[in-house]
């Protein structure tokens, strides 16, 4: 029998009592059987090893995808070394504030964390009693997450691509992808890969970057092209310089590029957090921006209702956007999958009338 996921010995399907999660080959979608070194596809014969307690199912990546993976490998390992990243019970409250659902909503449910990163939401979900499957493309991410969740409930960690996930449709009560989909080659295509995994009545929660100030978007993209030519370490140091202490300098450049005023930060820990955020913005090859109405349209086309924008949008008027230089502000949207999929996008979403389109907006 193969060494179990996350150090456990397990048979297929992965043992989630109420609703077993059956893994399939991410390539040909056939069933898997246990082998001596991992799992073997009964269709194409592909072997998926279990290394370090993590099931490795990563396909060959394109050059751009590999650049993005390497950028986040560096970031996650720096996170692990930083004072900023601390896995504490406070993350549970932060998660509940993010999704705005009752504390007992997740207990006993099956949850998929797509793009688990350093495992903070995986930790929170497992602590709330969910049975979690955490997936990421990054070596560092799955290794750190495996350490973070050691000793916590029923958690399985898999290294895989969002475009080649090893799951059958409708297996999860809740799927989350926080700050991940916009770093793929096509955000909407990635969304369409994860949406069918939610069972009818289950919920999907995503966070993506919002498109606001076109001037700042252009300036930031030019700087991103320059920054990506640097080594990850040099890029990280340059992002530290974009935490600007001189207020006048910040006022001059805030409408042109993504940067952070040091005066808004309470201490060096906040500055370190801001530097990581800027690295996340400037490093990956893919960094797409989207509007709220666009994202809500994806949900409706995929058969979701009860849409909720759970993150506040600070500036709405065009002159506020230009004055304060907003772009790439994160937006979180959550929806419930209907029992019968609808393919008609409500007119309110098409026209951008969010107050009519959303059942609960903040």
Residue frames relative to the residue before (quaternion, step in Angstrom):
aa qw qx qy qz dx dy dz
X 1.0000 0.0000 0.0000 0.0000 0.00 0.00 0.00
X 0.5040 -0.6755 0.4485 0.2975 3.57 -0.94 0.87
X 0.5917 -0.5399 0.4576 0.3861 3.51 -1.24 0.53
X 0.4652 -0.7365 0.4203 0.2539 3.58 -0.70 1.10
X 0.6256 -0.5291 0.4220 0.3881 3.50 -1.30 0.39
X 0.8380 0.0744 -0.1138 0.5285 3.54 -1.03 0.96
X 0.7362 -0.4467 0.2307 0.4531 3.56 1.05 0.80
X 0.6096 0.5396 -0.3653 0.4515 3.61 1.24 -0.10
X 0.3736 -0.6578 0.5851 0.2923 3.55 -1.26 0.36
X 0.0756 0.8227 -0.5508 0.1183 3.56 -0.57 1.14
X 0.3122 -0.7138 0.5911 0.2087 3.53 -1.16 0.60
X 0.5014 -0.6137 0.4986 0.3512 3.55 -1.27 0.23
X 0.5331 -0.2088 -0.8190 0.0389 1.59 -1.90 1.59
X 0.6740 -0.4596 0.3697 0.4448 3.56 -1.29 0.29
X 0.4502 -0.7587 0.4071 0.2365 3.56 -0.72 1.06
X 0.1949 0.7104 -0.6530 0.1761 3.56 -0.28 1.28
X 0.4795 -0.7667 0.3338 0.2663 3.50 -0.22 1.39
X 0.7635 0.4129 -0.2335 0.4382 3.58 0.54 -1.18
X 0.8098 0.0298 0.0374 0.5848 3.58 0.94 -0.85
X 0.2481 -0.8198 0.4938 0.1502 3.61 0.16 1.27
X 0.3021 -0.7244 0.5938 0.1770 3.54 -1.06 0.85
X 0.1562 -0.8009 0.5750 0.0586 3.56 -0.44 1.22
X 0.2790 -0.7627 0.5627 0.1544 3.55 -0.70 1.09
X 0.1158 -0.7767 0.6170 0.0519 3.55 -1.12 0.76
X 0.6340 -0.5054 0.4060 0.4215 3.56 -1.27 0.23
X 0.3973 -0.7378 0.4868 0.2464 3.63 -0.68 1.00
X 0.6422 0.5307 -0.3242 0.4482 3.57 1.24 -0.32
X 0.8361 0.1537 -0.0481 0.5244 3.58 0.48 -1.22
X 0.4296 -0.7415 0.4178 0.3018 3.62 1.35 -0.07
X 0.4366 0.6743 -0.4797 0.3531 3.60 1.18 0.42
X 0.6548 -0.5137 0.3811 0.4025 3.57 -1.32 0.20
X 0.3421 -0.7111 0.5757 0.2142 3.55 -1.33 0.35
X 0.1205 -0.7520 0.6393 0.1061 3.54 -1.24 0.51
X 0.5656 -0.6092 0.4380 0.3423 3.52 -1.21 0.54
X 0.1131 -0.7688 0.6262 0.0632 3.52 -1.10 0.82
X 0.7122 -0.4506 0.3160 0.4357 3.56 -1.26 -0.14
X 0.7896 0.2892 -0.1436 0.5218 3.60 1.11 -0.60
X 0.7994 -0.0833 0.0678 0.5911 3.57 1.24 0.07
X 0.6394 -0.4849 0.3989 0.4437 3.54 -0.90 -0.97
X 0.2178 -0.7832 0.5777 0.0736 3.54 -1.06 0.88
X 0.4113 -0.6958 0.5345 0.2471 3.57 -0.96 0.90
X 0.3836 -0.7368 0.5095 0.2245 3.58 -0.81 1.00
X 0.6480 0.5265 -0.3179 0.4492 3.58 1.26 -0.26
X 0.8326 0.1781 -0.0631 0.5207 3.57 0.54 -1.19
X 0.4922 -0.6973 0.4079 0.3242 3.59 1.26 -0.16
X 0.3998 0.7239 -0.4764 0.2986 3.60 1.25 0.07
X 0.2647 -0.7569 0.5805 0.1415 3.57 -1.00 0.91
X 0.1230 -0.7786 0.6137 0.0448 3.56 -0.93 0.97
X 0.2357 -0.8224 0.5020 0.1272 3.60 -0.22 1.23
X 0.3077 -0.6795 0.6244 0.2318 3.51 -1.36 0.34
X 0.0409 0.8055 -0.5833 0.0960 3.57 -0.48 1.25
X 0.8412 0.0429 -0.0590 0.5359 3.55 -0.76 1.03
X 0.6780 -0.5016 0.2908 0.4518 3.57 1.10 0.65
X 0.6482 0.4882 -0.3063 0.4977 3.59 1.30 0.13
X 0.3616 -0.7094 0.5629 0.2217 3.57 -0.92 0.93
X 0.2043 -0.8121 0.5410 0.0782 3.58 -0.54 1.21
X 0.0882 0.8101 -0.5653 0.1281 3.57 -0.45 1.29
X 0.3225 0.7819 -0.4759 0.2412 3.56 1.19 0.57
X 0.3208 -0.7466 0.5467 0.2020 3.62 -0.78 0.96
X 0.6573 -0.4383 0.3919 0.4714 3.58 -1.28 -0.08
X 0.2639 -0.7848 0.5470 0.1234 3.57 -0.90 0.97
X 0.5082 -0.5991 0.5122 0.3470 3.55 -1.24 0.46
X 0.6951 -0.4662 0.3328 0.4344 3.58 -1.26 0.22
X 0.6732 0.4877 -0.2946 0.4713 3.58 0.93 -0.88
X 0.6497 0.5050 -0.3185 0.4706 3.59 1.00 -0.78
X 0.6413 0.5154 -0.3209 0.4692 3.59 1.03 -0.75
X 0.6181 0.5338 -0.3434 0.4638 3.61 1.04 -0.75
X 0.6612 0.4985 -0.3012 0.4728 3.58 0.95 -0.89
X 0.6446 0.5199 -0.3213 0.4592 3.58 0.95 -0.86
X 0.6724 0.4964 -0.2959 0.4625 3.59 0.92 -0.92
X 0.6245 0.5434 -0.3388 0.4471 3.59 1.02 -0.79
X 0.7126 0.4305 -0.2612 0.4886 3.57 0.93 -0.84
X 0.5349 0.5859 -0.4103 0.4497 3.60 1.16 -0.41
X 0.6622 0.4955 -0.2955 0.4782 3.57 0.91 -0.97
X 0.6754 0.5095 -0.3045 0.4375 3.58 0.83 -0.98
X 0.6816 0.4941 -0.3040 0.4459 3.58 0.84 -0.93
X 0.6589 0.4910 -0.3254 0.4678 3.61 0.99 -0.74
X 0.6310 0.5008 -0.3357 0.4882 3.60 1.08 -0.62
X 0.5836 0.5622 -0.3586 0.4635 3.58 1.10 -0.69
X 0.6589 0.5340 -0.3051 0.4331 3.53 0.90 -0.99
X 0.7059 0.4491 -0.2508 0.4869 3.58 1.09 -0.75
X 0.6305 0.5989 -0.3220 0.3742 3.57 1.19 -0.57
X 0.5457 -0.5852 0.4855 0.3522 3.52 -1.29 0.42
X 0.5544 0.6488 -0.3800 0.3567 3.56 1.20 -0.58
X 0.7399 0.3926 -0.2319 0.4946 3.57 0.90 -0.90
X 0.1846 0.7477 -0.6189 0.1543 3.53 -0.58 1.20
X 0.2751 -0.7585 0.5709 0.1517 3.55 -0.66 1.12
X 0.1541 0.7889 -0.5673 0.1792 3.56 -0.28 1.30
X 0.6726 -0.4914 0.3565 0.4230 3.60 -1.23 0.26
X 0.5204 0.6378 -0.4201 0.3819 3.62 1.18 -0.37
X 0.5753 0.6014 -0.3763 0.4071 3.59 1.15 -0.55
X 0.5855 0.5725 -0.3768 0.4329 3.59 1.11 -0.56
X 0.6762 0.4728 -0.2911 0.4843 3.57 0.93 -0.90
X 0.6223 0.5347 -0.3407 0.4591 3.59 1.04 -0.74
X 0.6480 0.5149 -0.3167 0.4634 3.58 1.00 -0.80
X 0.6700 0.4950 -0.3033 0.4627 3.59 0.88 -0.92
X 0.6311 0.5127 -0.3301 0.4794 3.58 1.10 -0.66
X 0.6338 0.5389 -0.3238 0.4506 3.59 1.09 -0.71
X 0.7959 0.3299 -0.1665 0.4795 3.61 0.76 -1.01
X 0.2418 -0.8143 0.4949 0.1829 3.58 1.27 -0.40
X 0.4603 0.6183 -0.4802 0.4186 3.50 0.81 1.15
X 0.6235 -0.5603 0.3759 0.3950 3.63 -1.12 0.53
X 0.6417 -0.5567 0.3757 0.3703 3.55 -1.17 0.63
X 0.7373 0.4241 -0.2420 0.4668 3.60 0.95 -0.82
X 0.3914 0.7435 -0.4702 0.2702 3.61 1.26 0.04
X 0.7557 0.4328 -0.2106 0.4441 3.58 0.94 -0.91
X 0.4967 0.6938 -0.4239 0.3038 3.59 1.19 -0.41
X 0.8451 0.1240 -0.1323 0.5029 3.55 -0.72 1.13
X 0.5679 0.6130 -0.3814 0.3953 3.59 1.26 -0.09
X 0.4298 -0.6659 0.5403 0.2827 3.55 -1.29 0.34
X 0.0499 -0.8226 0.5642 -0.0506 3.56 -0.66 1.16
X 0.1716 -0.7555 0.6249 0.0957 3.55 -1.11 0.82
X 0.1423 -0.7684 0.6217 0.0521 3.57 -0.81 1.09
X 0.1179 -0.8208 0.5586 0.0185 3.58 -0.20 1.34
X 0.7849 0.1126 -0.1387 0.5933 3.56 -0.38 1.26
X 0.0417 0.8743 -0.4817 0.0424 3.55 0.85 1.04
X 0.2873 -0.7848 0.5119 0.1988 3.62 1.17 -0.35
X 0.8027 -0.2417 0.2012 0.5067 3.55 -0.83 -1.01
X 0.6345 -0.6297 0.2982 0.3348 3.56 1.21 0.48
X 0.3854 0.7552 -0.4819 0.2210 3.60 1.16 0.15
X 0.6984 0.4233 -0.2910 0.4983 3.63 0.92 -0.79
X 0.5753 0.5612 -0.3793 0.4585 3.60 1.11 -0.56
X 0.6362 0.5264 -0.3093 0.4717 3.56 1.00 -0.88
X 0.6761 0.4982 -0.2984 0.4535 3.59 0.84 -0.98
X 0.6750 0.5027 -0.2947 0.4526 3.58 0.89 -0.93
X 0.6609 0.4923 -0.3063 0.4765 3.58 0.94 -0.87
X 0.6423 0.5287 -0.3160 0.4562 3.58 1.04 -0.77
X 0.6725 0.4748 -0.2801 0.4938 3.58 1.20 -0.55
X 0.6232 -0.5966 0.3187 0.3925 3.58 1.28 0.16
X 0.4614 0.6725 -0.4599 0.3512 3.59 1.21 0.25
X 0.3666 -0.6634 0.5999 0.2562 3.53 -1.32 0.41
X 0.0996 -0.8748 0.4727 -0.0370 3.52 -0.12 1.38
X 0.1208 -0.7137 0.6823 0.1024 3.50 -1.24 0.72
X 0.1219 -0.8056 0.5793 0.0231 3.59 -0.59 1.19
X 0.0613 -0.8102 0.5824 -0.0263 3.57 -0.81 1.08
X 0.1500 0.7634 -0.6236 0.0761 3.56 -1.10 0.73
X 0.4978 -0.6564 0.4873 0.2896 3.55 -1.25 0.55
X 0.6547 0.5590 -0.2900 0.4181 3.58 1.20 -0.60
X 0.5095 -0.6331 0.4946 0.3082 3.57 -1.02 0.85
X 0.6734 0.5061 -0.2983 0.4489 3.56 0.85 -1.00
X 0.6471 0.5482 -0.3262 0.4175 3.58 0.93 -0.89
X 0.7172 0.4390 -0.2779 0.4644 3.59 0.74 -0.98
X 0.6360 0.5215 -0.3389 0.4569 3.60 1.06 -0.64
X 0.6693 0.4818 -0.3011 0.4788 3.59 0.94 -0.86
X 0.6429 0.5218 -0.3261 0.4562 3.58 0.95 -0.85
X 0.6198 0.5463 -0.3419 0.4478 3.60 1.01 -0.76
X 0.6583 0.4887 -0.3009 0.4871 3.57 1.06 -0.75
X 0.6487 0.5515 -0.3131 0.4207 3.56 0.96 -0.94
X 0.7763 0.3686 -0.1883 0.4754 3.59 0.88 -0.93
X 0.3494 0.7527 -0.4981 0.2516 3.59 1.25 0.10
X 0.8147 0.2089 -0.1841 0.5087 3.57 -0.74 1.08
X 0.6184 0.5379 -0.3473 0.4556 3.59 1.27 -0.03
X 0.8617 -0.2638 0.1945 0.3873 3.56 -0.88 1.02
X 0.7119 -0.4102 0.3576 0.4438 3.53 -1.18 -0.76
X 0.2080 0.7689 -0.5683 0.2062 3.57 -0.14 1.32
X 0.0950 -0.7729 0.6265 0.0331 3.55 -0.97 0.94
X 0.1656 -0.7916 0.5841 0.0695 3.59 -0.86 0.97
X 0.0318 -0.8035 0.5925 -0.0476 3.56 -0.81 1.10
X 0.2637 -0.7266 0.6087 0.1786 3.57 -1.02 0.81
X 0.2671 0.7506 -0.5515 0.2471 3.55 -0.50 1.24
X 0.4924 -0.6319 0.5144 0.3059 3.54 -1.35 0.24
X 0.5670 -0.6000 0.4420 0.3508 3.58 -1.10 0.69
X 0.6769 0.4813 -0.2914 0.4746 3.59 1.17 -0.52
X 0.7569 0.2409 -0.1585 0.5864 3.60 1.27 -0.12
X 0.1298 0.8200 -0.5404 0.1371 3.57 0.56 1.19
X 0.4019 -0.7657 0.4608 0.1997 3.60 -0.93 0.89
X 0.5235 0.6457 -0.3980 0.3881 3.59 0.97 0.82
X 0.4363 -0.6503 0.5535 0.2836 3.53 -1.23 0.58
X 0.6196 -0.5646 0.3823 0.3889 3.62 -1.13 0.49
X 0.8543 0.2636 -0.1585 0.4191 3.53 -1.32 0.48
X 0.4627 0.7188 -0.4225 0.3011 3.60 1.11 0.53
X 0.7499 0.4160 -0.2078 0.4706 3.59 1.15 -0.44
X 0.4578 -0.6709 0.5195 0.2654 3.54 -1.13 0.78
X 0.7939 0.0376 0.0207 0.6065 3.57 1.10 -0.70
X 0.0566 -0.7720 0.6328 0.0182 3.56 -0.97 0.92
X 0.0450 -0.7902 0.6111 0.0073 3.57 -0.91 0.93
X 0.0368 0.7437 -0.6674 0.0079 3.53 -1.17 0.74
X 0.0429 -0.8520 0.5187 -0.0559 3.53 -0.08 1.36
X 0.8596 -0.0329 -0.0138 0.5097 3.56 -0.50 1.23
X 0.5564 0.6399 -0.3535 0.3948 3.58 1.16 0.56
X 0.6892 0.5430 -0.3086 0.3673 3.57 0.68 -1.11
X 0.6666 0.5072 -0.3140 0.4470 3.61 1.02 -0.70
X 0.6425 0.4848 -0.3320 0.4920 3.60 1.27 -0.04
X 0.5499 0.5595 -0.4184 0.4578 3.60 1.22 0.47
X 0.7008 -0.4815 0.3080 0.4267 3.58 -1.25 0.21
X 0.7878 0.0066 -0.0106 0.6159 3.62 1.15 -0.49
X 0.3980 -0.7547 0.4686 0.2293 3.57 -0.41 1.22
X 0.6852 0.4858 -0.3009 0.4516 3.57 0.83 -0.94
X 0.6310 0.5245 -0.3397 0.4597 3.61 0.99 -0.75
X 0.6428 0.5055 -0.3174 0.4801 3.58 1.00 -0.81
X 0.6153 0.5432 -0.3349 0.4628 3.58 1.03 -0.80
X 0.6792 0.4974 -0.2960 0.4514 3.58 0.92 -0.90
X 0.6110 0.5436 -0.3560 0.4522 3.61 1.19 -0.38
X 0.7537 0.3952 -0.2260 0.4740 3.60 0.99 -0.73
X 0.5612 0.6426 -0.3906 0.3458 3.62 1.08 -0.62
X 0.6927 0.4794 -0.3139 0.4379 3.67 0.83 -0.80
X 0.5728 0.6151 -0.3810 0.3852 3.61 1.19 -0.31
X 0.5897 0.5667 -0.3584 0.4502 3.58 1.29 -0.34
X 0.4193 -0.6954 0.5190 0.2670 3.59 -0.88 0.89
X 0.6176 -0.5145 0.4160 0.4252 3.63 -1.17 0.34
X 0.7698 0.2749 -0.2419 0.5229 3.57 -0.76 1.06
X 0.5895 0.5622 -0.3657 0.4502 3.58 1.27 -0.25
X 0.4023 -0.7265 0.5147 0.2132 3.55 -1.30 0.18
X 0.1958 -0.7444 0.6303 0.1009 3.53 -1.28 0.68
X 0.0527 -0.7991 0.5985 -0.0203 3.57 -0.87 1.02
X 0.0476 0.8030 -0.5921 0.0493 3.59 -0.72 1.05
X 0.1560 -0.7322 0.6489 0.1361 3.52 -1.31 0.45
X 0.0360 0.7770 -0.6265 0.0501 3.55 -0.92 1.00
X 0.5714 -0.5734 0.4531 0.3735 3.56 -1.30 0.19
X 0.3335 -0.7511 0.5407 0.1796 3.55 -1.03 0.85
X 0.3624 -0.7152 0.5604 0.2075 3.55 -1.11 0.78
X 0.0345 0.8281 -0.5568 0.0545 3.60 -0.61 1.10
X 0.8350 0.1635 -0.0590 0.5220 3.59 0.20 -1.28
X 0.3409 -0.7851 0.4721 0.2110 3.66 -0.32 1.17
X 0.6161 0.5425 -0.3524 0.4493 3.61 1.07 -0.67
X 0.6944 0.4675 -0.2745 0.4731 3.55 0.88 -0.95
X 0.5864 0.5646 -0.3637 0.4528 3.57 1.09 -0.65
X 0.6763 0.4907 -0.2902 0.4665 3.58 0.91 -0.95
X 0.6773 0.4988 -0.2981 0.4513 3.59 0.84 -0.95
X 0.6608 0.5061 -0.3008 0.4655 3.54 0.98 -0.86
X 0.6478 0.5246 -0.3234 0.4479 3.58 0.99 -0.80
X 0.6205 0.5247 -0.3406 0.4728 3.60 1.05 -0.74
X 0.6734 0.4795 -0.2956 0.4787 3.59 0.91 -0.90
X 0.6014 0.5558 -0.3542 0.4516 3.60 1.07 -0.65
X 0.6403 0.5305 -0.3261 0.4498 3.58 0.98 -0.83
X 0.6581 0.4886 -0.2993 0.4885 3.58 1.06 -0.77
X 0.6832 0.5159 -0.2911 0.4270 3.58 0.86 -0.99
X 0.6463 0.5424 -0.3324 0.4214 3.58 1.01 -0.71
X 0.5892 0.5619 -0.3698 0.4476 3.60 1.24 -0.21
X 0.6061 0.5611 -0.3448 0.4459 3.58 1.26 -0.31
X 0.5731 -0.5308 0.4707 0.4103 3.54 -1.28 0.19
X 0.6478 -0.5237 0.3601 0.4199 3.62 -1.11 0.45
X 0.6502 0.5182 -0.3251 0.4506 3.61 0.96 -0.81
X 0.6675 0.4863 -0.2999 0.4776 3.60 0.93 -0.90
X 0.6355 0.5271 -0.3242 0.4617 3.58 1.00 -0.79
X 0.6398 0.5258 -0.3208 0.4597 3.57 0.99 -0.83
X 0.6551 0.5028 -0.3149 0.4678 3.60 0.97 -0.83
X 0.6445 0.5141 -0.3222 0.4653 3.61 0.98 -0.81
X 0.6214 0.5310 -0.3463 0.4604 3.59 1.04 -0.67
X 0.5935 0.5570 -0.3577 0.4577 3.56 1.15 -0.54
X 0.6486 0.5125 -0.3130 0.4677 3.59 1.12 -0.66
X 0.6378 0.5216 -0.3283 0.4618 3.58 1.22 -0.36
X 0.5203 0.4964 -0.4456 0.5331 3.54 1.32 0.31
X 0.1155 -0.8818 0.4573 -0.0012 3.54 0.20 1.40
X 0.3006 -0.7871 0.5190 0.1443 3.56 -0.69 1.14
X 0.6589 0.4855 -0.3083 0.4849 3.61 1.13 -0.62
X 0.4062 -0.7559 0.4609 0.2263 3.56 -0.47 1.23
X 0.6558 0.5177 -0.3224 0.4449 3.59 0.96 -0.81
X 0.6316 0.5173 -0.3321 0.4724 3.57 1.00 -0.80
X 0.6446 0.5242 -0.3247 0.4519 3.56 0.95 -0.86
X 0.6581 0.5159 -0.3140 0.4497 3.59 0.93 -0.86
X 0.6470 0.5254 -0.3166 0.4529 3.59 1.13 -0.63
X 0.8033 0.3311 -0.1492 0.4720 3.58 0.91 -0.88
X 0.5037 0.7016 -0.4212 0.2767 3.61 1.16 -0.36
X 0.6894 0.4592 -0.2850 0.4824 3.59 1.15 -0.51
X 0.6741 0.5105 -0.2772 0.4562 3.58 1.32 -0.08
X 0.8048 0.0478 0.0077 0.5916 3.59 1.03 -0.78
X 0.5645 -0.5664 0.4686 0.3754 3.55 -1.28 0.32
X 0.2098 0.7500 -0.5969 0.1927 3.57 -0.71 1.14
X 0.3137 -0.7443 0.5665 0.1635 3.55 -1.31 0.26
X 0.3651 -0.7193 0.5389 0.2427 3.63 -0.92 0.83
X 0.4596 -0.6943 0.4793 0.2775 3.58 -0.78 0.99
X 0.5974 0.5968 -0.3601 0.3966 3.60 1.13 -0.60
X 0.6478 0.5131 -0.3182 0.4645 3.59 1.20 -0.42
X 0.6443 0.5243 -0.3091 0.4630 3.57 1.28 -0.19
X 0.4424 -0.7434 0.4445 0.2326 3.54 -0.85 0.98
X 0.8102 -0.0399 0.0631 0.5813 3.61 1.04 -0.66
X 0.7318 -0.4156 0.2989 0.4498 3.56 -1.31 -0.06
X 0.5833 0.5737 -0.3746 0.4363 3.58 1.15 -0.52
X 0.6443 0.5003 -0.3087 0.4891 3.57 1.02 -0.80
X 0.6357 0.5289 -0.3294 0.4556 3.59 1.01 -0.78
X 0.6382 0.5177 -0.3188 0.4723 3.56 1.03 -0.79
X 0.6338 0.5249 -0.3179 0.4708 3.56 1.03 -0.81
X 0.6542 0.5085 -0.3063 0.4687 3.59 0.98 -0.87
X 0.6336 0.5311 -0.3317 0.4545 3.59 1.01 -0.77
X 0.6373 0.5082 -0.3248 0.4796 3.59 1.00 -0.77
X 0.6461 0.5301 -0.3203 0.4461 3.56 0.98 -0.84
X 0.6616 0.4922 -0.2992 0.4800 3.58 1.01 -0.81
X 0.6143 0.5292 -0.3489 0.4700 3.59 1.03 -0.71
X 0.6310 0.5350 -0.3217 0.4607 3.57 0.99 -0.85
X 0.6737 0.5024 -0.2859 0.4605 3.57 1.07 -0.78
X 0.7858 0.3908 -0.1816 0.4436 3.58 0.78 -1.04
X 0.6717 0.5876 -0.2956 0.3408 3.61 1.09 -0.54
X 0.7306 0.4597 -0.2998 0.4062 3.64 0.61 -0.99
X 0.5828 -0.5698 0.4504 0.3646 3.55 -1.21 0.58
X 0.7633 0.2867 -0.1569 0.5572 3.57 1.00 -0.84
X 0.1531 0.7732 -0.5974 0.1474 3.58 -0.84 0.99
X 0.0368 0.8601 -0.5057 0.0558 3.58 0.62 1.17
X 0.2402 -0.7545 0.5977 0.1258 3.55 -1.21 0.66
X 0.0822 -0.8206 0.5654 -0.0095 3.57 -1.02 0.81
X 0.4164 -0.6771 0.5489 0.2587 3.54 -1.31 0.41
X 0.6494 -0.5512 0.3570 0.3834 3.56 -1.16 0.64
X 0.6620 0.5146 -0.3157 0.4441 3.59 0.87 -0.93
X 0.6186 0.5499 -0.3347 0.4505 3.57 1.06 -0.76
X 0.6819 0.4858 -0.2836 0.4675 3.57 0.87 -0.99
X 0.6412 0.5151 -0.3265 0.4658 3.59 0.97 -0.82
X 0.6025 0.5628 -0.3465 0.4475 3.57 1.12 -0.65
X 0.6138 0.5401 -0.3479 0.4588 3.59 1.03 -0.74
X 0.6538 0.5237 -0.3109 0.4490 3.56 0.92 -0.95
X 0.6802 0.4924 -0.2999 0.4528 3.58 0.84 -0.95
X 0.6599 0.5071 -0.3147 0.4564 3.59 0.93 -0.85
X 0.6958 0.4618 -0.2659 0.4816 3.59 1.13 -0.65
X 0.5865 -0.6243 0.3561 0.3734 3.59 1.27 0.11
X 0.4862 0.6401 -0.4496 0.3896 3.59 1.04 0.77
X 0.0800 -0.7669 0.6335 0.0649 3.55 -1.16 0.67
X 0.7184 0.4190 -0.3234 0.4514 3.59 -1.28 -0.27
X 0.1537 0.8249 -0.5270 0.1351 3.58 0.91 0.95
X 0.0567 -0.7890 0.6117 -0.0059 3.53 -1.06 0.87
X 0.2233 -0.7104 0.6481 0.1597 3.54 -0.99 0.88
X 0.1421 -0.8570 0.4934 0.0429 3.57 -0.21 1.28
X 0.6784 0.4122 -0.3114 0.5224 3.61 1.24 0.02
X 0.4657 -0.6965 0.4629 0.2893 3.61 -0.87 0.88
X 0.2789 -0.7122 0.6179 0.1820 3.54 -1.19 0.67
X 0.3618 -0.8037 0.4312 0.1928 3.55 -0.26 1.30
X 0.8063 0.1488 -0.0516 0.5702 3.59 0.86 -0.95
X 0.1233 -0.8200 0.5583 0.0284 3.57 -0.79 1.06
X 0.6784 0.4827 -0.3025 0.4640 3.60 0.98 -0.80
X 0.5989 -0.6142 0.3750 0.3514 3.57 -1.01 0.86
X 0.6745 0.4959 -0.3142 0.4478 3.60 0.95 -0.80
X 0.6074 0.5295 -0.3572 0.4723 3.60 1.14 -0.53
X 0.6303 0.5418 -0.3254 0.4509 3.54 1.01 -0.86
X 0.6916 0.4669 -0.2797 0.4749 3.58 0.89 -0.93
X 0.6704 0.5180 -0.3081 0.4329 3.57 0.91 -0.90
X 0.7895 0.3345 -0.1671 0.4868 3.55 0.81 -0.98
X 0.4474 -0.7610 0.4067 0.2352 3.55 1.30 0.17
X 0.2808 0.7885 -0.5083 0.2030 3.56 1.00 0.73
X 0.2501 0.7183 -0.6396 0.1117 3.55 -1.15 0.68
X 0.8121 0.2617 -0.1818 0.4888 3.54 -1.05 0.66
X 0.3040 0.7300 -0.5478 0.2732 3.58 1.13 0.49
X 0.4499 -0.7063 0.4678 0.2826 3.58 -0.87 0.84
X 0.0924 -0.7644 0.6359 0.0531 3.55 -1.13 0.75
X 0.1787 -0.7760 0.5987 0.0861 3.55 -1.01 0.87
X 0.0383 -0.7905 0.6109 -0.0206 3.56 -0.84 1.04
X 0.0736 -0.7957 0.6012 -0.0039 3.53 -0.98 0.93
X 0.0226 0.8100 -0.5853 0.0280 3.58 -1.04 0.74
X 0.4016 -0.6906 0.5528 0.2370 3.52 -1.34 0.40
X 0.3941 -0.7260 0.5089 0.2422 3.57 -0.84 0.93
X 0.3970 -0.7274 0.5163 0.2161 3.53 -0.84 1.03
X 0.5912 -0.5647 0.4384 0.3734 3.54 -1.26 0.42
X 0.7645 0.1836 -0.1121 0.6077 3.57 1.11 -0.69
X 0.4097 -0.7469 0.4715 0.2280 3.58 -0.59 1.16
X 0.1997 -0.7488 0.6225 0.1093 3.53 -1.01 0.94
X 0.2329 -0.7920 0.5507 0.1231 3.56 -1.00 0.77
X 0.5807 0.5771 -0.3774 0.4328 3.60 1.28 -0.11
X 0.3037 -0.7447 0.5680 0.1748 3.56 -0.78 1.03
X 0.4806 -0.6759 0.4633 0.3121 3.62 -0.71 0.98
X 0.5898 -0.6029 0.4109 0.3461 3.54 -1.08 0.83
X 0.6125 0.5725 -0.3539 0.4145 3.57 1.06 -0.73
X 0.6511 0.4941 -0.3159 0.4818 3.58 1.06 -0.74
X 0.6336 0.5413 -0.3349 0.4398 3.57 0.95 -0.87
X 0.7469 0.3895 -0.2103 0.4962 3.57 1.00 -0.85
X 0.5220 -0.6726 0.3969 0.3429 3.57 1.27 -0.06
X 0.4574 0.6622 -0.4789 0.3507 3.64 1.18 0.31
X 0.1696 -0.8575 0.4776 0.0885 3.54 0.33 1.28
X 0.5954 0.5796 -0.3763 0.4098 3.57 1.03 -0.66
X 0.6902 0.4411 -0.2701 0.5061 3.59 1.11 -0.67
X 0.6874 0.5221 -0.2850 0.4167 3.55 1.06 -0.74
X 0.7504 0.3860 -0.2081 0.4946 3.58 1.01 -0.76
X 0.4160 -0.7088 0.5093 0.2551 3.53 -0.95 0.81
X 0.7848 0.0167 -0.0139 0.6194 3.57 1.20 -0.49
X 0.0686 0.8053 -0.5816 0.0920 3.56 -0.38 1.20
X 0.2317 -0.7605 0.5929 0.1282 3.52 -1.11 0.75
